[in-house]
């Protein structure tokens, strides 16, 4: 069998604030995030099977990631639940999430990795996730660094 990596890119708009930060990011601000999800697995070798030649159908990857991460967080505000931000009345807004951590790209990408791993079929490995908040700044979670 041949082991291959496949990657799908997603996009979302999300705002956050970093409580206690010593720069501008302590203020609520938004990013046009891009998320690359890379899976590793063996190519299906079953001639005649609908998924022959695939590691995982890209549409299946989309069905896993889109509702759990993209649709949930797109056009939302994420804040640290352990900060005074949690006490602000934001009930006028639909999509405000108080996360149990500082909403940095590093913590977000780690959280997203855990969510995706829990949904994958046994024979597929989450190899890497890259989350960019700007065109030249990103955080990366890699399987090899976490096993």
Helices and strands as residue ranges (DSSP letters): E 3-16, G 24-26, E 29-42, H 58-65, I 66-70, H 71-73, E 76-80, G 84-87, E 96-99, H 105-119, E 125-134, E 137-142, G 143-145
